[in-house]
Amino acid sequence: MKRLGYIIAALVFAIDQLVKYWVLHVIHLPERGFIDVLPFFRLTFVGNVGVSMGLFPAGTPMGRWFLVIATAAIAAVVAVWITRERQRYDVMALGLVLGGALGNIVDRVRFGYVVDFLHLFWHERSFWVFNVADAAITLGVLLLLTRALLAPKG
């Protein structure tokens, strides 16, 4: 069962890093700023120095390394949790969280920020700019919460 979680984590990590490579080195989004895709979606480059979706910015070197260490600690806990979890869907959800966390850790170590670029908006209302790793983490956490709330008690 744990192999499934680690495979999902590796896939999320690889997809996240490949898409970020494409954003940075193929379409050169940092130089372009943004690219409109749909009336409610664009690619917008953001070097995110905060936690997921820009929350709690840490713009200093000490803050950066604190976030690296904190995220690595969370990733380690999730990696151990995968080895102990018996529910298939929970293992899959944990794999999403682990892969996303690792993708964002690599960015923070390499660049000093996380590469965010997926930007949803509606008319004048702009939502967060995020990345594949953030989406995987969010989906994994929502799946875990849903299973915890809906699981039979006892």
Chimera marker file (.cmm) of the C-alpha trace (Angstrom):
<marker_set name="trace">
<marker id="1" x="0.000" y="0.000" z="0.000" r="1" g="1" b="0" radius="0.5"/>
<marker id="2" x="2.810" y="2.434" z="0.854" r="1" g="1" b="0" radius="0.5"/>
<marker id="3" x="4.271" y="2.019" z="-2.639" r="1" g="1" b="0" radius="0.5"/>
<marker id="4" x="1.068" y="3.536" z="-4.077" r="1" g="1" b="0" radius="0.5"/>
<marker id="5" x="1.480" y="6.638" z="-1.918" r="1" g="1" b="0" radius="0.5"/>
<marker id="6" x="5.112" y="7.062" z="-2.915" r="1" g="1" b="0" radius="0.5"/>
<marker id="7" x="4.321" y="6.539" z="-6.607" r="1" g="1" b="0" radius="0.5"/>
<marker id="8" x="1.642" y="9.233" z="-6.445" r="1" g="1" b="0" radius="0.5"/>
<marker id="9" x="4.070" y="11.537" z="-4.613" r="1" g="1" b="0" radius="0.5"/>
<marker id="10" x="6.739" y="10.940" z="-7.276" r="1" g="1" b="0" radius="0.5"/>
<marker id="11" x="4.249" y="11.597" z="-10.095" r="1" g="1" b="0" radius="0.5"/>
<marker id="12" x="2.995" y="14.822" z="-8.501" r="1" g="1" b="0" radius="0.5"/>
<marker id="13" x="6.579" y="15.948" z="-7.896" r="1" g="1" b="0" radius="0.5"/>
<marker id="14" x="7.638" y="15.169" z="-11.480" r="1" g="1" b="0" radius="0.5"/>
<marker id="15" x="4.604" y="16.830" z="-13.065" r="1" g="1" b="0" radius="0.5"/>
<marker id="16" x="5.002" y="19.893" z="-10.836" r="1" g="1" b="0" radius="0.5"/>
<marker id="17" x="8.680" y="20.297" z="-11.681" r="1" g="1" b="0" radius="0.5"/>
<marker id="18" x="8.163" y="19.665" z="-15.422" r="1" g="1" b="0" radius="0.5"/>
<marker id="19" x="5.385" y="22.245" z="-15.628" r="1" g="1" b="0" radius="0.5"/>
<marker id="20" x="7.494" y="24.764" z="-13.703" r="1" g="1" b="0" radius="0.5"/>
<marker id="21" x="10.398" y="24.110" z="-16.087" r="1" g="1" b="0" radius="0.5"/>
<marker id="22" x="8.030" y="24.775" z="-19.002" r="1" g="1" b="0" radius="0.5"/>
<marker id="23" x="6.787" y="27.996" z="-17.374" r="1" g="1" b="0" radius="0.5"/>
<marker id="24" x="10.309" y="29.270" z="-16.669" r="1" g="1" b="0" radius="0.5"/>
<marker id="25" x="12.368" y="28.036" z="-19.615" r="1" g="1" b="0" radius="0.5"/>
<marker id="26" x="10.021" y="27.321" z="-22.520" r="1" g="1" b="0" radius="0.5"/>
<marker id="27" x="7.405" y="30.071" z="-22.421" r="1" g="1" b="0" radius="0.5"/>
<marker id="28" x="9.567" y="32.431" z="-20.294" r="1" g="1" b="0" radius="0.5"/>
<marker id="29" x="6.644" y="33.541" z="-18.150" r="1" g="1" b="0" radius="0.5"/>
<marker id="30" x="8.736" y="35.684" z="-15.759" r="1" g="1" b="0" radius="0.5"/>
<marker id="31" x="9.727" y="37.923" z="-18.668" r="1" g="1" b="0" radius="0.5"/>
<marker id="32" x="6.212" y="37.996" z="-20.096" r="1" g="1" b="0" radius="0.5"/>
<marker id="33" x="4.398" y="38.517" z="-16.779" r="1" g="1" b="0" radius="0.5"/>
<marker id="34" x="1.173" y="36.825" z="-17.826" r="1" g="1" b="0" radius="0.5"/>
<marker id="35" x="-0.532" y="35.024" z="-20.694" r="1" g="1" b="0" radius="0.5"/>
<marker id="36" x="-4.316" y="35.068" z="-21.068" r="1" g="1" b="0" radius="0.5"/>
<marker id="37" x="-5.680" y="31.560" z="-21.675" r="1" g="1" b="0" radius="0.5"/>
<marker id="38" x="-9.431" y="31.742" z="-21.010" r="1" g="1" b="0" radius="0.5"/>
<marker id="39" x="-11.776" y="34.555" z="-19.914" r="1" g="1" b="0" radius="0.5"/>
<marker id="40" x="-11.353" y="33.361" z="-16.302" r="1" g="1" b="0" radius="0.5"/>
<marker id="41" x="-7.841" y="31.869" z="-16.384" r="1" g="1" b="0" radius="0.5"/>
<marker id="42" x="-4.368" y="33.127" z="-17.180" r="1" g="1" b="0" radius="0.5"/>
<marker id="43" x="-0.803" y="32.139" z="-16.533" r="1" g="1" b="0" radius="0.5"/>
<marker id="44" x="0.662" y="34.788" z="-14.234" r="1" g="1" b="0" radius="0.5"/>
<marker id="45" x="4.184" y="34.505" z="-12.864" r="1" g="1" b="0" radius="0.5"/>
<marker id="46" x="4.516" y="35.022" z="-9.110" r="1" g="1" b="0" radius="0.5"/>
<marker id="47" x="7.637" y="34.267" z="-7.075" r="1" g="1" b="0" radius="0.5"/>
<marker id="48" x="5.832" y="33.300" z="-3.870" r="1" g="1" b="0" radius="0.5"/>
<marker id="49" x="7.932" y="33.813" z="-0.732" r="1" g="1" b="0" radius="0.5"/>
<marker id="50" x="5.059" y="32.769" z="1.528" r="1" g="1" b="0" radius="0.5"/>
<marker id="51" x="3.295" y="29.542" z="2.316" r="1" g="1" b="0" radius="0.5"/>
<marker id="52" x="0.720" y="28.122" z="-0.114" r="1" g="1" b="0" radius="0.5"/>
<marker id="53" x="-0.973" y="30.795" z="-2.202" r="1" g="1" b="0" radius="0.5"/>
<marker id="54" x="1.069" y="33.639" z="-0.681" r="1" g="1" b="0" radius="0.5"/>
<marker id="55" x="-0.081" y="33.306" z="2.913" r="1" g="1" b="0" radius="0.5"/>
<marker id="56" x="2.404" y="34.255" z="5.653" r="1" g="1" b="0" radius="0.5"/>
<marker id="57" x="5.176" y="35.780" z="3.517" r="1" g="1" b="0" radius="0.5"/>
<marker id="58" x="8.756" y="35.075" z="4.608" r="1" g="1" b="0" radius="0.5"/>
<marker id="59" x="10.896" y="37.477" z="2.604" r="1" g="1" b="0" radius="0.5"/>
<marker id="60" x="14.116" y="37.131" z="4.604" r="1" g="1" b="0" radius="0.5"/>
<marker id="61" x="16.748" y="34.383" z="4.226" r="1" g="1" b="0" radius="0.5"/>
<marker id="62" x="15.961" y="33.203" z="7.760" r="1" g="1" b="0" radius="0.5"/>
<marker id="63" x="12.239" y="33.057" z="6.925" r="1" g="1" b="0" radius="0.5"/>
<marker id="64" x="12.975" y="31.178" z="3.707" r="1" g="1" b="0" radius="0.5"/>
<marker id="65" x="14.988" y="28.489" z="5.497" r="1" g="1" b="0" radius="0.5"/>
<marker id="66" x="12.434" y="28.295" z="8.288" r="1" g="1" b="0" radius="0.5"/>
<marker id="67" x="9.778" y="27.488" z="5.674" r="1" g="1" b="0" radius="0.5"/>
<marker id="68" x="12.080" y="24.909" z="4.054" r="1" g="1" b="0" radius="0.5"/>
<marker id="69" x="12.660" y="23.203" z="7.416" r="1" g="1" b="0" radius="0.5"/>
<marker id="70" x="9.001" y="23.402" z="8.462" r="1" g="1" b="0" radius="0.5"/>
<marker id="71" x="7.784" y="22.023" z="5.127" r="1" g="1" b="0" radius="0.5"/>
<marker id="72" x="10.435" y="19.283" z="5.197" r="1" g="1" b="0" radius="0.5"/>
<marker id="73" x="9.307" y="18.292" z="8.694" r="1" g="1" b="0" radius="0.5"/>
<marker id="74" x="5.694" y="18.092" z="7.524" r="1" g="1" b="0" radius="0.5"/>
<marker id="75" x="6.786" y="16.069" z="4.478" r="1" g="1" b="0" radius="0.5"/>
<marker id="76" x="8.692" y="13.673" z="6.746" r="1" g="1" b="0" radius="0.5"/>
<marker id="77" x="5.619" y="13.172" z="8.945" r="1" g="1" b="0" radius="0.5"/>
<marker id="78" x="3.480" y="12.532" z="5.855" r="1" g="1" b="0" radius="0.5"/>
<marker id="79" x="6.067" y="10.067" z="4.471" r="1" g="1" b="0" radius="0.5"/>
<marker id="80" x="5.973" y="8.102" z="7.737" r="1" g="1" b="0" radius="0.5"/>
<marker id="81" x="2.172" y="8.320" z="7.859" r="1" g="1" b="0" radius="0.5"/>
<marker id="82" x="2.027" y="6.726" z="4.389" r="1" g="1" b="0" radius="0.5"/>
<marker id="83" x="3.921" y="3.689" z="5.717" r="1" g="1" b="0" radius="0.5"/>
<marker id="84" x="1.404" y="3.227" z="8.548" r="1" g="1" b="0" radius="0.5"/>
<marker id="85" x="-1.846" y="4.061" z="6.760" r="1" g="1" b="0" radius="0.5"/>
<marker id="86" x="-4.083" y="1.135" z="5.772" r="1" g="1" b="0" radius="0.5"/>
<marker id="87" x="-6.848" y="2.973" z="3.895" r="1" g="1" b="0" radius="0.5"/>
<marker id="88" x="-6.126" y="3.113" z="0.155" r="1" g="1" b="0" radius="0.5"/>
<marker id="89" x="-7.765" y="6.523" z="-0.404" r="1" g="1" b="0" radius="0.5"/>
<marker id="90" x="-5.920" y="8.037" z="2.539" r="1" g="1" b="0" radius="0.5"/>
<marker id="91" x="-2.614" y="6.717" z="1.185" r="1" g="1" b="0" radius="0.5"/>
<marker id="92" x="-3.446" y="8.291" z="-2.172" r="1" g="1" b="0" radius="0.5"/>
<marker id="93" x="-4.342" y="11.608" z="-0.523" r="1" g="1" b="0" radius="0.5"/>
<marker id="94" x="-1.128" y="11.546" z="1.508" r="1" g="1" b="0" radius="0.5"/>
<marker id="95" x="0.822" y="10.899" z="-1.696" r="1" g="1" b="0" radius="0.5"/>
<marker id="96" x="-0.685" y="14.066" z="-3.178" r="1" g="1" b="0" radius="0.5"/>
<marker id="97" x="0.340" y="16.064" z="-0.104" r="1" g="1" b="0" radius="0.5"/>
<marker id="98" x="3.868" y="14.618" z="-0.034" r="1" g="1" b="0" radius="0.5"/>
<marker id="99" x="4.519" y="15.175" z="-3.738" r="1" g="1" b="0" radius="0.5"/>
<marker id="100" x="3.266" y="18.754" z="-3.549" r="1" g="1" b="0" radius="0.5"/>
<marker id="101" x="5.306" y="19.531" z="-0.456" r="1" g="1" b="0" radius="0.5"/>
<marker id="102" x="8.474" y="18.177" z="-2.082" r="1" g="1" b="0" radius="0.5"/>
<marker id="103" x="7.864" y="20.195" z="-5.245" r="1" g="1" b="0" radius="0.5"/>
<marker id="104" x="7.541" y="23.431" z="-3.287" r="1" g="1" b="0" radius="0.5"/>
<marker id="105" x="10.567" y="22.608" z="-1.109" r="1" g="1" b="0" radius="0.5"/>
<marker id="106" x="12.742" y="22.196" z="-4.205" r="1" g="1" b="0" radius="0.5"/>
<marker id="107" x="11.592" y="25.583" z="-5.523" r="1" g="1" b="0" radius="0.5"/>
<marker id="108" x="12.274" y="27.342" z="-2.258" r="1" g="1" b="0" radius="0.5"/>
<marker id="109" x="15.775" y="25.836" z="-2.026" r="1" g="1" b="0" radius="0.5"/>
<marker id="110" x="16.628" y="26.542" z="-5.703" r="1" g="1" b="0" radius="0.5"/>
<marker id="111" x="15.076" y="29.978" z="-6.162" r="1" g="1" b="0" radius="0.5"/>
<marker id="112" x="14.290" y="31.348" z="-2.710" r="1" g="1" b="0" radius="0.5"/>
<marker id="113" x="10.593" y="31.333" z="-3.612" r="1" g="1" b="0" radius="0.5"/>
<marker id="114" x="7.935" y="28.990" z="-4.959" r="1" g="1" b="0" radius="0.5"/>
<marker id="115" x="7.028" y="29.341" z="-8.639" r="1" g="1" b="0" radius="0.5"/>
<marker id="116" x="3.291" y="30.081" z="-8.848" r="1" g="1" b="0" radius="0.5"/>
<marker id="117" x="1.553" y="30.663" z="-12.170" r="1" g="1" b="0" radius="0.5"/>
<marker id="118" x="-2.038" y="29.313" z="-12.288" r="1" g="1" b="0" radius="0.5"/>
<marker id="119" x="-4.318" y="32.327" z="-11.916" r="1" g="1" b="0" radius="0.5"/>
<marker id="120" x="-8.096" y="32.086" z="-11.710" r="1" g="1" b="0" radius="0.5"/>
<marker id="121" x="-10.252" y="35.220" z="-11.737" r="1" g="1" b="0" radius="0.5"/>
<marker id="122" x="-13.771" y="36.366" z="-12.494" r="1" g="1" b="0" radius="0.5"/>
<marker id="123" x="-14.248" y="39.830" z="-13.953" r="1" g="1" b="0" radius="0.5"/>
<marker id="124" x="-12.529" y="42.147" z="-11.461" r="1" g="1" b="0" radius="0.5"/>
<marker id="125" x="-12.273" y="39.494" z="-8.752" r="1" g="1" b="0" radius="0.5"/>
<marker id="126" x="-8.874" y="37.827" z="-8.670" r="1" g="1" b="0" radius="0.5"/>
<marker id="127" x="-8.259" y="34.576" z="-6.816" r="1" g="1" b="0" radius="0.5"/>
<marker id="128" x="-4.942" y="33.210" z="-5.639" r="1" g="1" b="0" radius="0.5"/>
<marker id="129" x="-2.110" y="32.393" z="-7.998" r="1" g="1" b="0" radius="0.5"/>
<marker id="130" x="-0.955" y="28.838" z="-7.311" r="1" g="1" b="0" radius="0.5"/>
<marker id="131" x="0.860" y="25.877" z="-8.873" r="1" g="1" b="0" radius="0.5"/>
<marker id="132" x="0.459" y="22.139" z="-9.429" r="1" g="1" b="0" radius="0.5"/>
<marker id="133" x="2.037" y="21.353" z="-6.039" r="1" g="1" b="0" radius="0.5"/>
<marker id="134" x="-0.396" y="23.665" z="-4.226" r="1" g="1" b="0" radius="0.5"/>
<marker id="135" x="-3.336" y="22.066" z="-6.052" r="1" g="1" b="0" radius="0.5"/>
<marker id="136" x="-2.134" y="18.567" z="-5.097" r="1" g="1" b="0" radius="0.5"/>
<marker id="137" x="-1.663" y="19.551" z="-1.446" r="1" g="1" b="0" radius="0.5"/>
<marker id="138" x="-5.101" y="21.157" z="-1.314" r="1" g="1" b="0" radius="0.5"/>
<marker id="139" x="-6.786" y="18.183" z="-2.981" r="1" g="1" b="0" radius="0.5"/>
<marker id="140" x="-4.981" y="15.739" z="-0.686" r="1" g="1" b="0" radius="0.5"/>
<marker id="141" x="-5.966" y="17.620" z="2.455" r="1" g="1" b="0" radius="0.5"/>
<marker id="142" x="-9.587" y="17.939" z="1.288" r="1" g="1" b="0" radius="0.5"/>
<marker id="143" x="-9.722" y="14.193" z="0.594" r="1" g="1" b="0" radius="0.5"/>
<marker id="144" x="-8.317" y="13.421" z="4.052" r="1" g="1" b="0" radius="0.5"/>
<marker id="145" x="-10.786" y="15.777" z="5.736" r="1" g="1" b="0" radius="0.5"/>
<marker id="146" x="-13.718" y="14.382" z="3.759" r="1" g="1" b="0" radius="0.5"/>
<marker id="147" x="-12.785" y="10.803" z="4.642" r="1" g="1" b="0" radius="0.5"/>
<marker id="148" x="-12.320" y="11.742" z="8.305" r="1" g="1" b="0" radius="0.5"/>
<marker id="149" x="-15.695" y="13.470" z="8.468" r="1" g="1" b="0" radius="0.5"/>
<marker id="150" x="-17.624" y="10.834" z="6.519" r="1" g="1" b="0" radius="0.5"/>
<marker id="151" x="-15.935" y="7.677" z="7.816" r="1" g="1" b="0" radius="0.5"/>
<marker id="152" x="-18.169" y="5.438" z="9.909" r="1" g="1" b="0" radius="0.5"/>
<marker id="153" x="-17.555" y="5.939" z="13.609" r="1" g="1" b="0" radius="0.5"/>
<marker id="154" x="-16.611" y="2.998" z="15.788" r="1" g="1" b="0" radius="0.5"/>
<link id1="1" id2="2" r="1" g="1" b="0" radius="0.2"/>
<link id1="2" id2="3" r="1" g="1" b="0" radius="0.2"/>
<link id1="3" id2="4" r="1" g="1" b="0" radius="0.2"/>
<link id1="4" id2="5" r="1" g="1" b="0" radius="0.2"/>
<link id1="5" id2="6" r="1" g="1" b="0" radius="0.2"/>
<link id1="6" id2="7" r="1" g="1" b="0" radius="0.2"/>
<link id1="7" id2="8" r="1" g="1" b="0" radius="0.2"/>
<link id1="8" id2="9" r="1" g="1" b="0" radius="0.2"/>
<link id1="9" id2="10" r="1" g="1" b="0" radius="0.2"/>
<link id1="10" id2="11" r="1" g="1" b="0" radius="0.2"/>
<link id1="11" id2="12" r="1" g="1" b="0" radius="0.2"/>
<link id1="12" id2="13" r="1" g="1" b="0" radius="0.2"/>
<link id1="13" id2="14" r="1" g="1" b="0" radius="0.2"/>
<link id1="14" id2="15" r="1" g="1" b="0" radius="0.2"/>
<link id1="15" id2="16" r="1" g="1" b="0" radius="0.2"/>
<link id1="16" id2="17" r="1" g="1" b="0" radius="0.2"/>
<link id1="17" id2="18" r="1" g="1" b="0" radius="0.2"/>
<link id1="18" id2="19" r="1" g="1" b="0" radius="0.2"/>
<link id1="19" id2="20" r="1" g="1" b="0" radius="0.2"/>
<link id1="20" id2="21" r="1" g="1" b="0" radius="0.2"/>
<link id1="21" id2="22" r="1" g="1" b="0" radius="0.2"/>
<link id1="22" id2="23" r="1" g="1" b="0" radius="0.2"/>
<link id1="23" id2="24" r="1" g="1" b="0" radius="0.2"/>
<link id1="24" id2="25" r="1" g="1" b="0" radius="0.2"/>
<link id1="25" id2="26" r="1" g="1" b="0" radius="0.2"/>
<link id1="26" id2="27" r="1" g="1" b="0" radius="0.2"/>
<link id1="27" id2="28" r="1" g="1" b="0" radius="0.2"/>
<link id1="28" id2="29" r="1" g="1" b="0" radius="0.2"/>
<link id1="29" id2="30" r="1" g="1" b="0" radius="0.2"/>
<link id1="30" id2="31" r="1" g="1" b="0" radius="0.2"/>
<link id1="31" id2="32" r="1" g="1" b="0" radius="0.2"/>
<link id1="32" id2="33" r="1" g="1" b="0" radius="0.2"/>
<link id1="33" id2="34" r="1" g="1" b="0" radius="0.2"/>
<link id1="34" id2="35" r="1" g="1" b="0" radius="0.2"/>
<link id1="35" id2="36" r="1" g="1" b="0" radius="0.2"/>
<link id1="36" id2="37" r="1" g="1" b="0" radius="0.2"/>
<link id1="37" id2="38" r="1" g="1" b="0" radius="0.2"/>
<link id1="38" id2="39" r="1" g="1" b="0" radius="0.2"/>
<link id1="39" id2="40" r="1" g="1" b="0" radius="0.2"/>
<link id1="40" id2="41" r="1" g="1" b="0" radius="0.2"/>
<link id1="41" id2="42" r="1" g="1" b="0" radius="0.2"/>
<link id1="42" id2="43" r="1" g="1" b="0" radius="0.2"/>
<link id1="43" id2="44" r="1" g="1" b="0" radius="0.2"/>
<link id1="44" id2="45" r="1" g="1" b="0" radius="0.2"/>
<link id1="45" id2="46" r="1" g="1" b="0" radius="0.2"/>
<link id1="46" id2="47" r="1" g="1" b="0" radius="0.2"/>
<link id1="47" id2="48" r="1" g="1" b="0" radius="0.2"/>
<link id1="48" id2="49" r="1" g="1" b="0" radius="0.2"/>
<link id1="49" id2="50" r="1" g="1" b="0" radius="0.2"/>
<link id1="50" id2="51" r="1" g="1" b="0" radius="0.2"/>
<link id1="51" id2="52" r="1" g="1" b="0" radius="0.2"/>
<link id1="52" id2="53" r="1" g="1" b="0" radius="0.2"/>
<link id1="53" id2="54" r="1" g="1" b="0" radius="0.2"/>
<link id1="54" id2="55" r="1" g="1" b="0" radius="0.2"/>
<link id1="55" id2="56" r="1" g="1" b="0" radius="0.2"/>
<link id1="56" id2="57" r="1" g="1" b="0" radius="0.2"/>
<link id1="57" id2="58" r="1" g="1" b="0" radius="0.2"/>
<link id1="58" id2="59" r="1" g="1" b="0" radius="0.2"/>
<link id1="59" id2="60" r="1" g="1" b="0" radius="0.2"/>
<link id1="60" id2="61" r="1" g="1" b="0" radius="0.2"/>
<link id1="61" id2="62" r="1" g="1" b="0" radius="0.2"/>
<link id1="62" id2="63" r="1" g="1" b="0" radius="0.2"/>
<link id1="63" id2="64" r="1" g="1" b="0" radius="0.2"/>
<link id1="64" id2="65" r="1" g="1" b="0" radius="0.2"/>
<link id1="65" id2="66" r="1" g="1" b="0" radius="0.2"/>
<link id1="66" id2="67" r="1" g="1" b="0" radius="0.2"/>
<link id1="67" id2="68" r="1" g="1" b="0" radius="0.2"/>
<link id1="68" id2="69" r="1" g="1" b="0" radius="0.2"/>
<link id1="69" id2="70" r="1" g="1" b="0" radius="0.2"/>
<link id1="70" id2="71" r="1" g="1" b="0" radius="0.2"/>
<link id1="71" id2="72" r="1" g="1" b="0" radius="0.2"/>
<link id1="72" id2="73" r="1" g="1" b="0" radius="0.2"/>
<link id1="73" id2="74" r="1" g="1" b="0" radius="0.2"/>
<link id1="74" id2="75" r="1" g="1" b="0" radius="0.2"/>
<link id1="75" id2="76" r="1" g="1" b="0" radius="0.2"/>
<link id1="76" id2="77" r="1" g="1" b="0" radius="0.2"/>
<link id1="77" id2="78" r="1" g="1" b="0" radius="0.2"/>
<link id1="78" id2="79" r="1" g="1" b="0" radius="0.2"/>
<link id1="79" id2="80" r="1" g="1" b="0" radius="0.2"/>
<link id1="80" id2="81" r="1" g="1" b="0" radius="0.2"/>
<link id1="81" id2="82" r="1" g="1" b="0" radius="0.2"/>
<link id1="82" id2="83" r="1" g="1" b="0" radius="0.2"/>
<link id1="83" id2="84" r="1" g="1" b="0" radius="0.2"/>
<link id1="84" id2="85" r="1" g="1" b="0" radius="0.2"/>
<link id1="85" id2="86" r="1" g="1" b="0" radius="0.2"/>
<link id1="86" id2="87" r="1" g="1" b="0" radius="0.2"/>
<link id1="87" id2="88" r="1" g="1" b="0" radius="0.2"/>
<link id1="88" id2="89" r="1" g="1" b="0" radius="0.2"/>
<link id1="89" id2="90" r="1" g="1" b="0" radius="0.2"/>
<link id1="90" id2="91" r="1" g="1" b="0" radius="0.2"/>
<link id1="91" id2="92" r="1" g="1" b="0" radius="0.2"/>
<link id1="92" id2="93" r="1" g="1" b="0" radius="0.2"/>
<link id1="93" id2="94" r="1" g="1" b="0" radius="0.2"/>
<link id1="94" id2="95" r="1" g="1" b="0" radius="0.2"/>
<link id1="95" id2="96" r="1" g="1" b="0" radius="0.2"/>
<link id1="96" id2="97" r="1" g="1" b="0" radius="0.2"/>
<link id1="97" id2="98" r="1" g="1" b="0" radius="0.2"/>
<link id1="98" id2="99" r="1" g="1" b="0" radius="0.2"/>
<link id1="99" id2="100" r="1" g="1" b="0" radius="0.2"/>
<link id1="100" id2="101" r="1" g="1" b="0" radius="0.2"/>
<link id1="101" id2="102" r="1" g="1" b="0" radius="0.2"/>
<link id1="102" id2="103" r="1" g="1" b="0" radius="0.2"/>
<link id1="103" id2="104" r="1" g="1" b="0" radius="0.2"/>
<link id1="104" id2="105" r="1" g="1" b="0" radius="0.2"/>
<link id1="105" id2="106" r="1" g="1" b="0" radius="0.2"/>
<link id1="106" id2="107" r="1" g="1" b="0" radius="0.2"/>
<link id1="107" id2="108" r="1" g="1" b="0" radius="0.2"/>
<link id1="108" id2="109" r="1" g="1" b="0" radius="0.2"/>
<link id1="109" id2="110" r="1" g="1" b="0" radius="0.2"/>
<link id1="110" id2="111" r="1" g="1" b="0" radius="0.2"/>
<link id1="111" id2="112" r="1" g="1" b="0" radius="0.2"/>
<link id1="112" id2="113" r="1" g="1" b="0" radius="0.2"/>
<link id1="113" id2="114" r="1" g="1" b="0" radius="0.2"/>
<link id1="114" id2="115" r="1" g="1" b="0" radius="0.2"/>
<link id1="115" id2="116" r="1" g="1" b="0" radius="0.2"/>
<link id1="116" id2="117" r="1" g="1" b="0" radius="0.2"/>
<link id1="117" id2="118" r="1" g="1" b="0" radius="0.2"/>
<link id1="118" id2="119" r="1" g="1" b="0" radius="0.2"/>
<link id1="119" id2="120" r="1" g="1" b="0" radius="0.2"/>
<link id1="120" id2="121" r="1" g="1" b="0" radius="0.2"/>
<link id1="121" id2="122" r="1" g="1" b="0" radius="0.2"/>
<link id1="122" id2="123" r="1" g="1" b="0" radius="0.2"/>
<link id1="123" id2="124" r="1" g="1" b="0" radius="0.2"/>
<link id1="124" id2="125" r="1" g="1" b="0" radius="0.2"/>
<link id1="125" id2="126" r="1" g="1" b="0" radius="0.2"/>
<link id1="126" id2="127" r="1" g="1" b="0" radius="0.2"/>
<link id1="127" id2="128" r="1" g="1" b="0" radius="0.2"/>
<link id1="128" id2="129" r="1" g="1" b="0" radius="0.2"/>
<link id1="129" id2="130" r="1" g="1" b="0" radius="0.2"/>
<link id1="130" id2="131" r="1" g="1" b="0" radius="0.2"/>
<link id1="131" id2="132" r="1" g="1" b="0" radius="0.2"/>
<link id1="132" id2="133" r="1" g="1" b="0" radius="0.2"/>
<link id1="133" id2="134" r="1" g="1" b="0" radius="0.2"/>
<link id1="134" id2="135" r="1" g="1" b="0" radius="0.2"/>
<link id1="135" id2="136" r="1" g="1" b="0" radius="0.2"/>
<link id1="136" id2="137" r="1" g="1" b="0" radius="0.2"/>
<link id1="137" id2="138" r="1" g="1" b="0" radius="0.2"/>
<link id1="138" id2="139" r="1" g="1" b="0" radius="0.2"/>
<link id1="139" id2="140" r="1" g="1" b="0" radius="0.2"/>
<link id1="140" id2="141" r="1" g="1" b="0" radius="0.2"/>
<link id1="141" id2="142" r="1" g="1" b="0" radius="0.2"/>
<link id1="142" id2="143" r="1" g="1" b="0" radius="0.2"/>
<link id1="143" id2="144" r="1" g="1" b="0" radius="0.2"/>
<link id1="144" id2="145" r="1" g="1" b="0" radius="0.2"/>
<link id1="145" id2="146" r="1" g="1" b="0" radius="0.2"/>
<link id1="146" id2="147" r="1" g="1" b="0" radius="0.2"/>
<link id1="147" id2="148" r="1" g="1" b="0" radius="0.2"/>
<link id1="148" id2="149" r="1" g="1" b="0" radius="0.2"/>
<link id1="149" id2="150" r="1" g="1" b="0" radius="0.2"/>
<link id1="150" id2="151" r="1" g="1" b="0" radius="0.2"/>
<link id1="151" id2="152" r="1" g="1" b="0" radius="0.2"/>
<link id1="152" id2="153" r="1" g="1" b="0" radius="0.2"/>
<link id1="153" id2="154" r="1" g="1" b="0" radius="0.2"/>
</marker_set>
